[in-house]
């Protein structure tokens, strides 16, 4: 099994298929697609997501520490740059247009759902190796890529076109593919070509599934400003 985001990701996604569908087809996502999501809910989500991205960037910086090769380090650094220089900039721009300053954005109080997710990802990295960290990071990166691509072809509203365009865009899609390659190569390097036969594989899939479930909780939080 493979996908445009790599073999390991496709297998992990399949192992968490129920949670994955709940995440990528959540009511929040469908509201982005048809424009029915309230502006209040969207801005509330954006503020929380900005705080999330601060911790997510730190987790990707931790991937540099956990890397064993120059190639792994380069891939992790590129992702940190994409998050800090591009994705967070999208949030700043949309919020500023709505009258929320960057200072206000940075001062957003972190909700419990946000706290649970970001600390789960960081803990996976602190206590494990690069594989544990990537299994926790992948659902967010690839999920948004998958959602963006689908919504770009199915959307019936221009209300959230900026958001959809960012994740459907070539830059973000290339970032997803790069993370997929990083995950595949990291698994082969540490566990061998038949990495799915390793005793570690089920645990890595479980980490991926838990992170996916925390994504579902994040969307749900977005619906309750």
C-alpha atoms as one frame of an Amber mdcrd trajectory, in Angstrom:
protein
   0.000   0.000   0.000   1.258   3.482  -0.772   0.010   7.020  -1.092   1.463
  10.232  -2.474   2.667  10.855   1.090   4.574   7.568   1.356   4.135   3.893
   2.216   4.437   4.085   6.014   1.912   6.917   6.256  -0.608   4.969   4.145
  -0.223   1.926   6.404  -0.565   3.988   9.578  -3.616   5.770   8.200  -5.194
   2.417   7.326  -4.523   1.086  10.839  -6.362   4.116  12.269  -9.051   4.283
   9.567 -12.006   4.986  11.864 -10.262   7.816  13.721  -8.831   9.109  10.433
 -12.262   9.452   8.892 -13.601  11.184  12.021 -10.685  13.629  11.732 -10.654
  14.370   7.995 -14.462  14.414   7.614 -15.264  16.253  10.852 -18.202  18.704
  10.934 -15.671  21.548  11.329 -13.968  20.513   8.077 -17.280  20.207   6.245
 -18.190  23.687   7.531 -14.989  25.021   5.940 -15.973  23.320   2.700 -19.462
  24.801   2.335 -18.832  28.048   4.233 -21.379  27.217   6.952 -18.770  27.372
   9.742 -19.329  30.503  11.812 -16.655  33.188  11.681 -16.527  33.155  15.487
 -15.729  29.434  15.530 -13.133  29.822  12.771 -11.286  32.679  14.495 -11.413
  30.827  17.823  -9.898  27.781  16.107  -7.229  29.918  14.386  -6.131  31.427
  17.701  -5.835  27.989  19.285  -4.094  26.623  16.200  -1.547  29.444  16.344
  -0.658  28.389  19.905  -0.601  24.766  18.723   1.849  25.646  15.934   4.251
  27.227  18.433   4.531  23.891  20.255   4.399  21.918  16.997   7.383  23.930
  15.720   9.254  23.076  18.922   8.450  19.388  18.375   9.844  19.570  14.846
  12.941  21.316  16.234  13.233  18.322  18.570  13.278  16.131  15.434  16.597
  17.805  14.547  17.970  16.656  17.929  16.679  13.109  17.349  18.042  12.859
  13.782  20.837  10.438  12.905  21.713  11.748   9.438  22.231  15.085   7.718
  19.254  14.297   5.464  16.976  13.807   8.467  18.187  17.075   9.962  17.574
  18.960   6.708  14.013  17.588   6.416  13.216  18.563  10.021  14.687  22.057
   9.585  12.683  22.584   6.370   9.480  21.673   8.211  10.238  24.044  11.089
  10.776  26.809   8.538   7.501  26.010   6.736   5.606  26.182  10.033   7.195
  29.365  11.379   7.616  31.330   8.154   4.513  30.249   6.230   1.750  28.489
   8.151   1.859  30.743  11.230   1.964  33.737   8.904  -1.403  32.644   7.420
  -2.928  32.726  10.914  -1.427  36.141  11.667  -2.741  37.588   8.395  -6.316
  36.309   8.757  -6.513  37.330  12.420  -5.082  40.814  11.777  -7.710  41.322
   9.065 -10.328  40.449  11.709  -8.859  42.958  14.177  -6.856  40.490  16.280
  -3.276  41.725  16.672  -0.247  39.437  16.664   0.295  40.292  20.344  -3.273
  39.199  21.169  -2.766  36.041  19.143   0.418  35.156  21.021  -1.339  35.794
  24.350  -4.193  33.348  23.563  -5.030  31.134  26.555  -4.398  27.520  25.643
  -7.427  25.257  25.948  -7.244  21.817  27.564  -7.710  20.021  24.219  -4.780
  21.967  22.810  -2.645  21.251  25.852  -3.396  17.518  25.689  -2.425  17.252
  22.030   0.743  19.364  22.015   2.130  17.778  25.182   1.386  14.285  23.843
   3.476  15.065  20.749   6.338  16.599  22.738   6.326  13.714  25.228   6.539
  11.207  22.357   9.687  12.992  21.235  11.243  13.494  24.664  10.773   9.893
  25.802  11.270   8.167  22.441  13.346   8.432  19.287  12.674  10.055  15.908
  10.200   7.302  14.959   8.030   7.900  18.031   8.093  11.629  17.334   7.250
  11.300  13.627   4.350   8.923  14.374   2.876  11.635  16.633   3.597  14.473
  14.174   2.399  12.853  10.937  -1.406  13.028  11.445  -1.380  16.826  11.630
   0.959  17.361   8.667  -0.593  14.836   6.292  -4.165  15.233   7.516  -4.232
  18.923   6.667  -2.700  18.151   3.280  -5.367  15.552   2.569  -8.166  17.844
   3.807  -6.872  20.806   1.789  -6.670  18.790  -1.431 -10.171  17.372  -1.037
 -11.772  20.693  -0.128 -10.076  22.430  -3.065 -12.061  20.208  -5.438 -15.290
  19.927  -3.418 -15.716  23.427  -1.960 -18.980  25.228  -2.721 -17.992  28.493
  -1.018 -15.178  31.037  -1.149 -15.566  31.933   2.554 -12.516  29.960   3.669
 -10.657  29.882   0.334  -7.439  31.296   1.878  -7.248  28.503   4.422  -8.086
  25.776   1.885  -5.649  27.226  -0.654  -2.767  27.146   1.819  -3.097  23.420
   2.500  -4.002  22.465  -1.073  -1.112  24.547  -2.446   2.043  23.134  -4.011
   4.300  24.269  -1.156   2.286  22.502   1.524   1.769  19.382  -0.608   5.527
  19.161  -1.215   6.084  19.481   2.544   3.725  16.513   3.108   5.599  14.408
   0.562   8.932  15.332   2.160   7.655  14.251   5.594   6.403  10.990   4.041
   9.867  10.302   2.616  11.462  11.190   5.956   9.143   8.747   7.761   9.776
   5.912   5.271  13.551   6.395   5.348  13.714   6.765   9.133  11.793   3.509
   9.585  14.000   1.621   7.114  17.159   2.987   8.700  16.159   1.980  12.238
  13.943  -1.091  11.729  14.905  -2.413   8.284  12.989  -2.665   4.994  10.376
  -4.969   6.551   9.636  -2.434   9.289   6.024  -3.607   9.686   7.319  -6.908
  11.113   9.192  -5.102  13.894   7.767  -5.396  17.436   7.811  -1.590  17.485
   5.446  -1.177  14.542   2.128  -1.718  16.446   3.198   0.822  19.067   4.088
   3.395  16.419   0.685   2.838  14.781  -0.964   3.325  18.176   0.875   6.641
  18.637  -0.335   7.712  15.188  -3.913   6.725  16.069  -3.846   8.580  19.416
  -2.568  11.746  17.704  -5.369  11.385  15.134  -7.963  11.114  17.931  -6.490
  14.267  19.495  -6.969  16.002  16.114 -10.673  15.065  16.276 -10.806  16.666
  19.725  -9.117  19.778  18.343 -11.796  20.231  15.643 -14.494  19.644  18.258
 -12.918  22.355  20.411 -13.036  24.661  17.385 -16.819  24.296  17.260 -17.192
  25.460  20.879 -15.723  28.975  21.223
